[in-house]
């Protein structure tokens, strides 16, 4: 993952005043986790005005996700535990939000089928993050990340969540995630399976 995506640039502006304070990256990660869970709770309530707040809260959570890493990197506060905490928080927030969207849409056109659809999408996202943790545990920090392009990286695909919430398109989003997330999980596995075993060098 790049340190210079558009979201990183926004986050960087916000964390500069924190560089010489007692605020730690792990504290920001905790707030990121709390806002991500809060967004999931709101999504679980289903369509309505609160869905806009859910989208805004999830967008804030995404910015905080970049902010904790920026504070760790620029402030010289990086730790292996903090990095893993960040990845686990990412997995929880990103997975829970799709489970919650599925729960919230259960009274819509697709009926209760949206619940297992959300669970499937969330589980696939969690699997992707588990694969990254596994590879980094074997081969070192940042060894599993995808390349970025045009100021965006793979993590930025989650921007589709707040955008869909603002546009009232969470149902098409869920369908796309139900299909796309497992496919991307399989792609991640097969494109990196040689890194899932300890190096013999």
Contact map, one row per residue, 1 for C-alpha under 8 A:
111000000000000000000000000000000000000000000000000000000000000000000000000000000000000000000000000000000000000000000000000000000000000000000100111100001110000000000000000000000000000000000000000000000
111110000000000000000000000000000000000000000000000000000000000000000000000000000000000000000000000000000000000000000000000000000000000000000000001100001000000000000000000000000000000000000000000000000
111110010000000000000000000000000000000000000000000000000000000000000100000000000000000000000000000000000000000000000000000000000000000000000000000000000000000000000000000000000000000000000000000000000
011111111000000000000000000000000000000000000000000000000000000000000000000000000000000000000000000000000000000000000000000000000000000000000000000000100000000000000000000000000000000000000000000000000
011111111000000000000000000000000000000000000000000000000000000000000000000000000000000000000000000000000000000000000000000000000000000000000000000100111000000000000000000000000000000000000000000000000
000111111100000000000000000000000000000000000000000000000000000000000000000000000000000000000000000000000000000000000000000000000000000000000000000000110000000000000000000000000000000000000000000000000
000111111110000000000000000000000000000000000000000000000000001001000000000000000000000000000000000000000000000000000000000000000000000000000000000000000000000000000000000000000000000000000000000000000
001111111111000000000000000000000000000000000000000000000000001001100100000000000000000000000000000000000000000000000000000000000000000000000000000000000000000000000000000000000000000000000000000000000
000111111111100000000000000000000000000000000000000000000000000000000000000000000000000000000000000000000000000000000000000000000000000000000000000000000000000000000000000000000000000000000000000000000
000001111111110000000000000000000000000000000000000000000000001000000000000000000000000000000000000000000000000000000000000000000000000000000000000000000000000000000000000000000000000000000000000000000
000000111111111000000000000000000000000000000000000000000000001101100100000000000000000000000000000000000000000000000000000000000000000000000000000000000000000000000000000000000000000000000000000000000
000000011111111100000000000000000000000000000000000000000000000000100110000000000000000000000000000000000000000000000000000000000000000000000000000000000000000000000000000000000000000000000000000000000
000000001111111100000000000000000000000000000000000000000000000000000000000000000000000000000000000000000000000000000000000000000000000000000000000000000000000000000000000000000000000000000000000000000
000000000111111111000000000000000000000000000000000000000000000000100000000000000000000000000000000000000000000000000000000000000000000000000000000000000000000000000000000000000000000000000000000000000
000000000011111111100000000000000000000000000000000000000000000000100110000000000000000000000000000000000000000000000000000000000000000000000000000000000000000000000000000000000000000000000000000000000
000000000001111111100000000000000000000000000000000000000000000000000010000000000000000000000000000000000000000000000000000000000000000000000000000000000000000000000000000000000000000000000000000000000
000000000000011111111000000000000000000000000000000000000000000000000000000000000000000000000000000000000000000000000000000000000000000000000000000000000000000000000000000000000000000000000000000000000
000000000000011111111110000000000000000000000000000000000000000000000010000000000000000000000000000000000000000000000000000000000000000000000000000000000000000000000000000000000000000000000000000000000
000000000000001111111010000000000000000000000000000000000000000000000010011000000000000000000000000000000000000000000000000000000000000000000000000000000000000000000000000000000000000000000000000000000
000000000000000011111100000000000000000000000000000000000000000000000000000000000000000000000000000000000000000000000000000000000000000000000000000000000000000000000000000000000000000000000000000000000
000000000000000011111110000000000000000000000000000000000000000000000000000000000000000000000000000000000000000000000000000000000000000000000000000000000000000000000000000000000000000000000000000000000
000000000000000001011111000000000000000000000000000000000000000000000000000000000000000000000000000000000000000000000000000000000000000000000000000000000000000000000000000000000000000000000000000000000
000000000000000001101111101100000000000000000000000000000000000000000000000000000000000000000000000000000000000000000000000000000000000000000000000000000000000000000000000000000000000000000000000000000
000000000000000000000111111100000000000000000000000000000000000000010011000010000000000000000000000000000000000000000000000000000000000000000000000000000000000000000000000000000000000000000000000000000
000000000000000000000011111110000000000000000000000000000000000000111011000011000100000000000000000000000000000000000000000000000000000000000000000000000000000000000000000000000000000000000000000000000
000000000000000000000001111111000000000000000000000000000000000000010000000000000100110000000000000000000000000000000000000000000000000000000000000000000000000000000000000000000000000000000000000000000
000000000000000000000011111111100000000000000000000000000000000000000000000000000000000000000000000000000000000000000000000000000000000000000000000000000000000000000000000000000000000000000000000000000
000000000000000000000011111111110000000000000000000000000000000110110000000000000000000000000000000000000000000000000000000000000000000000000000000000000000000000000000000000000000000000000000000000000
000000000000000000000000111111111000000000000000000000000000000110010000000000000000110010000000000000000000000000000000000000000000000000000000000000000000000000000000000000000000000000000000000000000
000000000000000000000000011111111100000000000000000000000000000000000000000000000000000000000000000000000000000000000000000000000000000000000000000000000000000000000000000000000000000000000000000000000
000000000000000000000000001111111110000000000000000000000000100100000000000000000000000000000000000000000000000000000000000000000000000000000000000000000000000000000000000000000000000000000000000000000
000000000000000000000000000111111111000000000000000000000001110110000000000000000000000010000000000000000000000000000000000000000000000000000000000000000000000000000000000000000000000000000000000000000
000000000000000000000000000011111111100000000000000000000000100000000000000000000000000011011000000000000000000000000000000000000000000000000000000000000000000000000000000000000000000000000000000000000
000000000000000000000000000001111111110000000000000000000000000000000000000000000000000000000000000000000000000000000000000000000000000000000000000000000000000000000000000000000000000000000000000000000
000000000000000000000000000000111111111000000000000000001101100000000000000000000000000000000000000000000000000000000000000000000000000000000000000000000000000000000000000000000000000000000000000000000
000000000000000000000000000000011111111100000000000000001100100000000000000000000000000000001100100000000000000000000000000000000000000000000000000000000000000000000000000000000000000000000000000000000
000000000000000000000000000000001111111110000000000000000000000000000000000000000000000000001001100000000000000000000000000000000000000000000000000000000000000000000000000000000000000000000000000000000
000000000000000000000000000000000111111111000000000001001000000000000000000000000000000000000000000000000000000000000000000000000000000000000000000000000000000000000000000000000000000000000000000000000
000000000000000000000000000000000011111111100000000011101100000000000000000000000000000000000000100000000000000000000000000000000000000000000000000000000000000000000000000000000000000000000000000000000
000000000000000000000000000000000001111111110000000001000000000000000000000000000000000000001001110110000000000000000000000000000000000000000000000000000000000000000000000000000000000000000000000000000
000000000000000000000000000000000000111111111000000000000000000000000000000000000000000000000000000100000000000000000000000000000000000000000000000000000000000000000000000000000000000000000000000000000
000000000000000000000000000000000000011111111100011011000000000000000000000000000000000000000000000000000000000000000000000000000000000000000000000000000000000000000000000000000000000000000000000000000
000000000000000000000000000000000000001111111110011001000000000000000000000000000000000000000000100110010000000000000000000000000000000000000000000000000000000000000000000000000000000000000000000000000
000000000000000000000000000000000000000111111100000000000000000000000000000000000000000000000000000111111000000000000000000000000000000000000000000000000000000000000000000000000000000000000000000000000
000000000000000000000000000000000000000011111110011000000000000000000000000000000000000000000000000000110000000000000000000000000000000000000000000000000000000000000000000000000000000000000000000000000
000000000000000000000000000000000000000001111111001000000000000000000000000000000000000000000000000010111000000000000000000000000000000000000000000000000000000000000000000000000000000000000000000000000
000000000000000000000000000000000000000000101111111000000000000000000000000000000000000000000000000000011000000000000000000000000000000000000000000000000000000000000001000000000000000000000000000000000
000000000000000000000000000000000000000000000111111100000000000000000000000000000000000000000000000000000000000000000000000000000000000000000000000000000000000000000000000000000000000000000000000000000
000000000000000000000000000000000000000000000011111110000000000000000000000000000000000000000000000000000000000000000000000000000000000000000000000000000000000000000000000000000000000000000000000000000
000000000000000000000000000000000000000001101011111111000000000000000000000000000000000000000000000000000000000000000000000000000000000000000000000000000000000000000000000000000000000000000000000000000
000000000000000000000000000000000000000001101111111111100000000000000000000000000000000000000000000000000000000000000000000000000000000000000000000000000000000000001100000000000000000000000000000000000
000000000000000000000000000000000000000000000001111111110000000000000000000000000000000000000000000000000000000000000000000000000000000000000000000000000000000001001100000000000000000000000000000000000
000000000000000000000000000000000000001001000000111111111000000000000000000000000000000000000000000000000000000000000000000000000000000000000000000000000000000000000000000000000000000000000000000000000
000000000000000000000000000000000000011101100000011111111100000000000000000000000000000000000000000000000000000000000000000000000000000000000000000000000000000001001000000000000000000000000000000000000
000000000000000000000000000000000000001000000000001111111110000000000000000000000000000000000000000000000000000000000000000000000000000000000000000000000000000011111100000000000000000000000000000000000
000000000000000000000000000000000000000000000000000111111111000000000000000000000000000000000000000000000000000000000000000000000000000000000000000000000000000001000000000000000000000000000000000000000
000000000000000000000000000000000011011000000000000011111111100000000000000000000000000000000000000000000000000000000000000000000000000000000000000000000000000000000000000000000000000000000000000000000
000000000000000000000000000000000011001000000000000001111111110000000000000000000000000000000000000000000000000000000000000000000000000000000000000000000000000011000000000000000000000000000000000000000
000000000000000000000000000000000000000000000000000000111111111000000000000000000000000000000000000000000000000000000000000000000000000000000000000000000000001001000000000000000000000000000000000000000
000000000000000000000000000000010010000000000000000000011111111100000000000000000000000000000000000000000000000000000000000000000000000000000000000000000000000000000000000000000000000000000000000000000
000000000000000000000000000000111011000000000000000000001111111110000000000000000000000000000000000000000000000000000000000000000000000000000000000000000000000000000000000000000000000000000000000000000
000000000000000000000000000000010000000000000000000000000111111111000000000000000000000000000000000000000000000000000000000000000000000000000000000000000000000000000000000000000000000000000000000000000
000000110110000000000000000000000000000000000000000000000011111111100000000000000000000000000000000000000000000000000000000000000000000000000000000000000000000000000000000000000000000000000000000000000
000000000010000000000000000110110000000000000000000000000001111111110000000000000000000000000000000000000000000000000000000000000000000000000000000000000000000000000000000000000000000000000000000000000
000000000000000000000000000110010000000000000000000000000000111111111000000000000000010001000000000000000000000000000000000000000000000000000000000000000000000000000000000000000000000000000000000000000
000000110010000000000000000000000000000000000000000000000000011111111100000000000000000000000000000000000000000000000000000000000000000000000000000000000000000000000000000000000000000000000000000000000
000000010011011000000000100100000000000000000000000000000000001111111110000000000000000000000000000000000000000000000000000000000000000000000000000000000000000000000000000000000000000000000000000000000
000000000000000000000001110110000000000000000000000000000000000111111111000000000000000000000000000000000000000000000000000000000000000000000000000000000000000000000000000000000000000000000000000000000
000000000000000000000000100000000000000000000000000000000000000011111111100001000010000000000000000000000000000000000000000000000000000000000000000000000000000000000000000000000000000000000000000000000
001000010011001000000000000000000000000000000000000000000000000001111111111000000000000000000000000000000000000000000000000000000000000000000000000000000000000000000000000000000000000000000000000000000
000000000001001101100001100000000000000000000000000000000000000000111111111110000000000000000000000000000000000000000000000000000000000000000000000000000000000000000000000000000000000000000000000000000
000000000000000000000001100000000000000000000000000000000000000000011111111111000000000000000000000000000000000000000000000000000000000000000000000000000000000000000000000000000000000000000000000000000
000000000000000000000000000000000000000000000000000000000000000000001111111111000000000000000000000000000000000000000000000000000000000000000000000000000000000000000000000000000000000000000000000000000
000000000000000000100000000000000000000000000000000000000000000000000111111110000000000000000000000000000000000000000000000000000000000000000000000000000000000000000000000000000000000000000000000000000
000000000000000000100000000000000000000000000000000000000000000000000111111110000000000000000000000000000000000000000000000000000000000000000000000000000000000000000000000000000000000000000000000000000
000000000000000000000000000000000000000000000000000000000000000000000011111111000000000000000000000000000000000000000000000000000000000000000000000000000000000000000000000000000000000000000000000000000
000000000000000000000001100000000000000000000000000000000000000000000011111111100000000000000000000000000000000000000000000000000000000000000000000000000000000000000000000000000000000000000000000000000
000000000000000000000000100000000000000000000000000000000000000000001001100111110110000000000000000000000000000000000000000000000000000000000000000000000000000000000000000000000000000000000000000000000
000000000000000000000000000000000000000000000000000000000000000000000000000011111110000000000000000000000000000000000000000000000000000000000000000000000000000000000000000000000000000000000000000000000
000000000000000000000000000000000000000000000000000000000000000000000000000001111111000000000000000000000000000000000000000000000000000000000000000000000000000000000000000000000000000000000000000000000
000000000000000000000000000000000000000000000000000000000000000000000000000000111111100000000000000000000000000000000000000000000000000000000000000000000000000000000000000000000000000000000000000000000
000000000000000000000000110000000000000000000000000000000000000000000000000001111111110000000000000000000000000000000000000000000000000000000000000000000000000000000000000000000000000000000000000000000
000000000000000000000000000000000000000000000000000000000000000000001000000001111111111000000000000000000000000000000000000000000000000000000000000000000000000000000000000000000000000000000000000000000
000000000000000000000000000000000000000000000000000000000000000000000000000000011111111100000000000000000000000000000000000000000000100000000000000000000000000000000000000000000000000000000000000000000
000000000000000000000000010010000000000000000000000000000000000000000000000000001111111110000000000000000000000000000000000000000000000000000000000000000000000000000000000000000000000000000000000000000
000000000000000000000000010010000000000000000000000000000000000010000000000000000111111111000000000000000000000000000000000000000000000000000000000000000000000000000000000000000000000000000000000000000
000000000000000000000000000000000000000000000000000000000000000000000000000000000011111111100000000000000000000000000000000000001000100000000000000000000000000000000000000000000000000000000000000000000
000000000000000000000000000000000000000000000000000000000000000000000000000000000001111111110000000000000000000000000000000000001000000000000000000000000000000000000000000000000000000000000000000000000
000000000000000000000000000010011000000000000000000000000000000000000000000000000000111111111000000000000000000000000000000000000000000000000000000000000000000000000000000000000000000000000000000000000
000000000000000000000000000000001000000000000000000000000000000010000000000000000000011111111100000000000000000000000000000000001000000000000000000000000000000000000000000000000000000000000000000000000
000000000000000000000000000000000000000000000000000000000000000000000000000000000000001111111110000000000000000000000000000011001000000000000000000000000000000000000000000000000000000000000000000000000
000000000000000000000000000000001000000000000000000000000000000000000000000000000000000111111111000000000000000000000000000001000000000000000000000000000000000000000000000000000000000000000000000000000
000000000000000000000000000000001001100100000000000000000000000000000000000000000000000011111111100000000000000000000000000000000000000000000000000000000000000000000000000000000000000000000000000000000
000000000000000000000000000000000001000000000000000000000000000000000000000000000000000001111111110000000000000000000000010011000000000000000000000000000000010000000000000000000000000000000000000000000
000000000000000000000000000000000000000000000000000000000000000000000000000000000000000000111111111000000000000000000010111111000000000000000000000000000000000000000000000000000000000000000000000000000
000000000000000000000000000000000000100100000000000000000000000000000000000000000000000000011111111100000000000000000000010000000000000000000000000000000000000000000000000000000000000000000000000000000
000000000000000000000000000000000001101100100000000000000000000000000000000000000000000000001111111110000000000000000000010000000000000000000000000000000000000000000000000000000000000000000000000000000
000000000000000000000000000000000000000100000000000000000000000000000000000000000000000000000111111111000000000000000110110000000000000000000000000000000000000000000000000001000000000000000000000000000
000000000000000000000000000000000000000000000000000000000000000000000000000000000000000000000011111111100000000000101110110000000000000000000000000000000000000000000000000000000000000000000000000000000
000000000000000000000000000000000000000110110000000000000000000000000000000000000000000000000001111111110000000000000100000000000000000000000000000000000000000000000000000000000000000000000000000000000
000000000000000000000000000000000000000100110100000000000000000000000000000000000000000000000000111111111000000000000100000000000000000000000000000000000000000000000000010001000000000000000000000000000
000000000000000000000000000000000000000000010000000000000000000000000000000000000000000000000000011111111100000001111110000000000000000000000000000000000000000000000000000001000000000000000000000000000
000000000000000000000000000000000000000000011100000000000000000000000000000000000000000000000000001111111100000101100100000000000000000000000000000000000000000000000000000000000000000000000000000000000
000000000000000000000000000000000000000000111110000000000000000000000000000000000000000000000000000111111110000000000000000000000000000000000000000000000000000000000000000000000000000000000000000000000
000000000000000000000000000000000000000000010110000000000000000000000000000000000000000000000000000011111111011101100000000000000000000000000000000000000000000000000000001000000000000000000000000000000
000000000000000000000000000000000000000000000000000000000000000000000000000000000000000000000000000001111111011111100000000000000000000000000000000000000000000000000000000000000000000000000000000000000
000000000000000000000000000000000000000000000000000000000000000000000000000000000000000000000000000000011111111100000000000000000000000000000000000000000000000000000000000000000000000000000000000000000
000000000000000000000000000000000000000000000000000000000000000000000000000000000000000000000000000000001111111000000000000000000000000000000000000000000000000000000000000000000000000000000000000000000
000000000000000000000000000000000000000000000000000000000000000000000000000000000000000000000000000000000011111000000000000000000000000000000000000000000000000000000000000000000000000000000000000000000
000000000000000000000000000000000000000000000000000000000000000000000000000000000000000000000000000000001111111111000000000000000000000000000000000000000000000000000000000000000000000000000000000000000
000000000000000000000000000000000000000000000000000000000000000000000000000000000000000000000000000000001111111111000000000000000000000000000000000000000000000000000000000000000000000000000000000000000
000000000000000000000000000000000000000000000000000000000000000000000000000000000000000000000000000000101110011111110000000000000000000000000000000000000000000000000000000000000000000000000000000000000
000000000000000000000000000000000000000000000000000000000000000000000000000000000000000000000000000000000100011111111000000000000000000000000000000000000000000000000000000000000000000000000000000000000
000000000000000000000000000000000000000000000000000000000000000000000000000000000000000000000000000001101100011111111100000000000000000000000000000000000000000000000000000001000000000000000000000000000
000000000000000000000000000000000000000000000000000000000000000000000000000000000000000000000000001001101100000111111110000000000000000000000000000000000000000000000000000000000000000000000000000000000
000000000000000000000000000000000000000000000000000000000000000000000000000000000000000000000000000001000000000111111111000000000000000000000000000000000000000000000000000000000000000000000000000000000
000000000000000000000000000000000000000000000000000000000000000000000000000000000000000000000000001001000000000011111111100000000000000000000000000000000000000000000000000001100100000000000000000000000
000000000000000000000000000000000000000000000000000000000000000000000000000000000000000000000000011111100000000001111111110000000000000000000000000000000000000000000000000001000100000000000000000000000
000000000000000000000000000000000000000000000000000000000000000000000000000000000000000000000010011001000000000000111111111000000000000000000000000000000000000000000000000000000000000000000000000000000
000000000000000000000000000000000000000000000000000000000000000000000000000000000000000000000000000000000000000000011111111100000000000000000000000000000000000000000000000000000100010000000000000000000
000000000000000000000000000000000000000000000000000000000000000000000000000000000000000000000010011000000000000000001111111110000000000000000000000000000000000000000000000001001111110000000000000000000
000000000000000000000000000000000000000000000000000000000000000000000000000000000000000000000111111000000000000000000111111111000000000000000000000000000000000000000000000000000000000000000000000000000
000000000000000000000000000000000000000000000000000000000000000000000000000000000000000000000010000000000000000000000011111111100000000000000000000000000000000000000000000000000000000000000000000000000
000000000000000000000000000000000000000000000000000000000000000000000000000000000000000000000010000000000000000000000001111111110000000000000000000000000000000000000000000000000000110010000000000000000
000000000000000000000000000000000000000000000000000000000000000000000000000000000000000000100110000000000000000000000000111111111000000000000000000000000000000000000000000000000000110010000000000000000
000000000000000000000000000000000000000000000000000000000000000000000000000000000000000000110110000000000000000000000000011111111100000000000000000000000000000000000000000000000000000000000000000000000
000000000000000000000000000000000000000000000000000000000000000000000000000000000000000000000000000000000000000000000000001111111110000000000000000000000000000000000000000000000000000010000000000000000
000000000000000000000000000000000000000000000000000000000000000000000000000000000000000000000000000000000000000000000000000111111111000000000000000000000000000000000000000000000000000010011000000000000
000000000000000000000000000000000000000000000000000000000000000000000000000000000000001101100000000000000000000000000000000011111111100000000000000000000000000000000000000000000000000000000000000000000
000000000000000000000000000000000000000000000000000000000000000000000000000000000000000000000000000000000000000000000000000001111111110000000000000000000000000000000000000000000000000000000000000000000
000000000000000000000000000000000000000000000000000000000000000000000000000000000000000000000000000000000000000000000000000000111111111000000000000000000000000000000000000000000000000000011000000100000
000000000000000000000000000000000000000000000000000000000000000000000000000000000000000000000000000000000000000000000000000000011111111100000001100000000000000000000000000000000000000000000000000000000
000000000000000000000000000000000000000000000000000000000000000000000000000000000001001000000000000000000000000000000000000000001111111110000001000000000000000000000000000000000000000000000000000000000
000000000000000000000000000000000000000000000000000000000000000000000000000000000000000000000000000000000000000000000000000000000111111111000000000000000000000000000000000000000000000000000000000100000
000000000000000000000000000000000000000000000000000000000000000000000000000000000000000000000000000000000000000000000000000000000011111111110011000000000000000000000000000000000000000000000000001100000
000000000000000000000000000000000000000000000000000000000000000000000000000000000000000000000000000000000000000000000000000000000001111111111111000000000000000000000000000000000000000000000000000000000
000000000000000000000000000000000000000000000000000000000000000000000000000000000000000000000000000000000000000000000000000000000000111111111000000000000000000000000000000000000000000000000000000000000
000000000000000000000000000000000000000000000000000000000000000000000000000000000000000000000000000000000000000000000000000000000000011111110000000000000000000000000000000000000000000000000000001111100
000000000000000000000000000000000000000000000000000000000000000000000000000000000000000000000000000000000000000000000000000000000000001111111010000000000000000000000000000000000000000000000000001001100
000000000000000000000000000000000000000000000000000000000000000000000000000000000000000000000000000000000000000000000000000000000000001111111110000000000000000000000000000000000000000000000000000000000
000000000000000000000000000000000000000000000000000000000000000000000000000000000000000000000000000000000000000000000000000000000000000110111111000000000000000000000000000000000000000000000000000000000
100000000000000000000000000000000000000000000000000000000000000000000000000000000000000000000000000000000000000000000000000000000000000100011111100000000000000000000000000000000000000000000000000000000
000000000000000000000000000000000000000000000000000000000000000000000000000000000000000000000000000000000000000000000000000000000000001100111111100000000000000000000000000000000000000000000000000000000
000000000000000000000000000000000000000000000000000000000000000000000000000000000000000000000000000000000000000000000000000000000001101100001111110000000000000000000000000000000000000000000000000000000
100000000000000000000000000000000000000000000000000000000000000000000000000000000000000000000000000000000000000000000000000000000001000000000111111000000000000000000000000000000000000000000000000000000
100000000000000000000000000000000000000000000000000000000000000000000000000000000000000000000000000000000000000000000000000000000000000000000001111100001100000000000000000000000000000000000000000000000
110000000000000000000000000000000000000000000000000000000000000000000000000000000000000000000000000000000000000000000000000000000000000000000000111110001100000000000000000000000000000000000000000000000
110010000000000000000000000000000000000000000000000000000000000000000000000000000000000000000000000000000000000000000000000000000000000000000000011111111100000000000000000000000000000000000000000000000
000000000000000000000000000000000000000000000000000000000000000000000000000000000000000000000000000000000000000000000000000000000000000000000000001111111000000000000000000000000000000000000000000000000
000000000000000000000000000000000000000000000000000000000000000000000000000000000000000000000000000000000000000000000000000000000000000000000000000111110000000000000000000000000000000000000000000000000
000111000000000000000000000000000000000000000000000000000000000000000000000000000000000000000000000000000000000000000000000000000000000000000000000111111000000000000000000000000000000000000000000000000
000011000000000000000000000000000000000000000000000000000000000000000000000000000000000000000000000000000000000000000000000000000000000000000000000111111101000000000000000000000000000000000000000000000
110010000000000000000000000000000000000000000000000000000000000000000000000000000000000000000000000000000000000000000000000000000000000000000000011110111111100000000000000000000000000000000000000000000
100000000000000000000000000000000000000000000000000000000000000000000000000000000000000000000000000000000000000000000000000000000000000000000000011100011111100000000000000000000000000000000000000000000
100000000000000000000000000000000000000000000000000000000000000000000000000000000000000000000000000000000000000000000000000000000000000000000000000000001111110000000000000000000000000000000000000000000
000000000000000000000000000000000000000000000000000000000000000000000000000000000000000000000000000000000000000000000000000000000000000000000000000000011111111000000000000000000000000000000000000000000
000000000000000000000000000000000000000000000000000000000000000000000000000000000000000000000000000000000000000000000000000000000000000000000000000000001111111100000000000000000000000000000000000000000
000000000000000000000000000000000000000000000000000000000000000000000000000000000000000000000100000000000000000000000000000000000000000000000000000000000011111111000000000000000000000000000000000000000
000000000000000000000000000000000000000000000000000000000010000000000000000000000000000000000000000000000000000000000000000000000000000000000000000000000001111111100000000000000000000000000000000000000
000000000000000000000000000000000000000000000000000000000000000000000000000000000000000000000000000000000000000000000000000000000000000000000000000000000000111111110000000010000000000000000000000000000
000000000000000000000000000000000000000000000000000000100100000000000000000000000000000000000000000000000000000000000000000000000000000000000000000000000000011111111000010010000000000000000000000000000
000000000000000000000000000000000000000000000000000101110110000000000000000000000000000000000000000000000000000000000000000000000000000000000000000000000000011111111100000000000000000000000000000000000
000000000000000000000000000000000000000000000000000000100000000000000000000000000000000000000000000000000000000000000000000000000000000000000000000000000000001111111110000000000000000000000000000000000
000000000000000000000000000000000000000000000000000000100000000000000000000000000000000000000000000000000000000000000000000000000000000000000000000000000000000111111111110010000000000000000000000000000
000000000000000000000000000000000000000000000000001101100000000000000000000000000000000000000000000000000000000000000000000000000000000000000000000000000000000011111111110000000000000000000000000000000
000000000000000000000000000000000000000000000000001100100000000000000000000000000000000000000000000000000000000000000000000000000000000000000000000000000000000001111111100000000000000000000000000000000
000000000000000000000000000000000000000000000000000000000000000000000000000000000000000000000000000000000000000000000000000000000000000000000000000000000000000000111111100000000000000000000000000000000
000000000000000000000000000000000000000000000010000000000000000000000000000000000000000000000000000000000000000000000000000000000000000000000000000000000000000000011111110000000000000000000000000000000
000000000000000000000000000000000000000000000000000000000000000000000000000000000000000000000000000000000000000000000000000000000000000000000000000000000000000000011111111110000000000000000000000000000
000000000000000000000000000000000000000000000000000000000000000000000000000000000000000000000000000010000000000000000000000000000000000000000000000000000000000010011001111111000000000000000000000000000
000000000000000000000000000000000000000000000000000000000000000000000000000000000000000000000000000000001000000000000000000000000000000000000000000000000000000000000000111111100000000000000000000000000
000000000000000000000000000000000000000000000000000000000000000000000000000000000000000000000000000000000000000000000000000000000000000000000000000000000000000000000000111111110000000000000000000000000
000000000000000000000000000000000000000000000000000000000000000000000000000000000000000000000000000000000000000000000000000000000000000000000000000000000000000110010000111111111000000000000000000000000
000000000000000000000000000000000000000000000000000000000000000000000000000000000000000000000000010011000000000001001100100000000000000000000000000000000000000000000000011111111100000000000000000000000
000000000000000000000000000000000000000000000000000000000000000000000000000000000000000000000000000000000000000000001000000000000000000000000000000000000000000000000000001111111110000000000000000000000
000000000000000000000000000000000000000000000000000000000000000000000000000000000000000000000000000000000000000000000000000000000000000000000000000000000000000000000000000111111111100000000000000000000
000000000000000000000000000000000000000000000000000000000000000000000000000000000000000000000000000000000000000000000000100000000000000000000000000000000000000000000000000011111111100000000000000000000
000000000000000000000000000000000000000000000000000000000000000000000000000000000000000000000000000000000000000000001101100000000000000000000000000000000000000000000000000001111111110000000000000000000
000000000000000000000000000000000000000000000000000000000000000000000000000000000000000000000000000000000000000000000000100000000000000000000000000000000000000000000000000000111111111000000000000000000
000000000000000000000000000000000000000000000000000000000000000000000000000000000000000000000000000000000000000000000000100000000000000000000000000000000000000000000000000000011111111100000000000000000
000000000000000000000000000000000000000000000000000000000000000000000000000000000000000000000000000000000000000000000000100110000000000000000000000000000000000000000000000000011111111110000000000000000
000000000000000000000000000000000000000000000000000000000000000000000000000000000000000000000000000000000000000000000001100110000000000000000000000000000000000000000000000000000111111111000000000000000
000000000000000000000000000000000000000000000000000000000000000000000000000000000000000000000000000000000000000000000000000000000000000000000000000000000000000000000000000000000011111111100000000000000
000000000000000000000000000000000000000000000000000000000000000000000000000000000000000000000000000000000000000000000000000000000000000000000000000000000000000000000000000000000001111111110000000000000
000000000000000000000000000000000000000000000000000000000000000000000000000000000000000000000000000000000000000000000000000110110000000000000000000000000000000000000000000000000000111111111000000000000
000000000000000000000000000000000000000000000000000000000000000000000000000000000000000000000000000000000000000000000000000000000000000000000000000000000000000000000000000000000000011111111100000000000
000000000000000000000000000000000000000000000000000000000000000000000000000000000000000000000000000000000000000000000000000000000000000000000000000000000000000000000000000000000000001111111110000000000
000000000000000000000000000000000000000000000000000000000000000000000000000000000000000000000000000000000000000000000000000000010010000000000000000000000000000000000000000000000000000111111111000000000
000000000000000000000000000000000000000000000000000000000000000000000000000000000000000000000000000000000000000000000000000000010010000000000000000000000000000000000000000000000000000011111111100000000
000000000000000000000000000000000000000000000000000000000000000000000000000000000000000000000000000000000000000000000000000000000000000000000000000000000000000000000000000000000000000001111111100000000
000000000000000000000000000000000000000000000000000000000000000000000000000000000000000000000000000000000000000000000000000000000000000000000000000000000000000000000000000000000000000000111111110000000
000000000000000000000000000000000000000000000000000000000000000000000000000000000000000000000000000000000000000000000000000000000000000000000000000000000000000000000000000000000000000000011111111100000
000000000000000000000000000000000000000000000000000000000000000000000000000000000000000000000000000000000000000000000000000000000000000000000000000000000000000000000000000000000000000000001111111110000
000000000000000000000000000000000000000000000000000000000000000000000000000000000000000000000000000000000000000000000000000000000000000000000000000000000000000000000000000000000000000000000011111110000
000000000000000000000000000000000000000000000000000000000000000000000000000000000000000000000000000000000000000000000000000000000000001001100000000000000000000000000000000000000000000000000001111111100
000000000000000000000000000000000000000000000000000000000000000000000000000000000000000000000000000000000000000000000000000000000010011001000000000000000000000000000000000000000000000000000001111111000
000000000000000000000000000000000000000000000000000000000000000000000000000000000000000000000000000000000000000000000000000000000000000001000000000000000000000000000000000000000000000000000000111111100
000000000000000000000000000000000000000000000000000000000000000000000000000000000000000000000000000000000000000000000000000000000000000001100000000000000000000000000000000000000000000000000000001111110
000000000000000000000000000000000000000000000000000000000000000000000000000000000000000000000000000000000000000000000000000000000000000001100000000000000000000000000000000000000000000000000000001011111
000000000000000000000000000000000000000000000000000000000000000000000000000000000000000000000000000000000000000000000000000000000000000000000000000000000000000000000000000000000000000000000000000001111
000000000000000000000000000000000000000000000000000000000000000000000000000000000000000000000000000000000000000000000000000000000000000000000000000000000000000000000000000000000000000000000000000000111
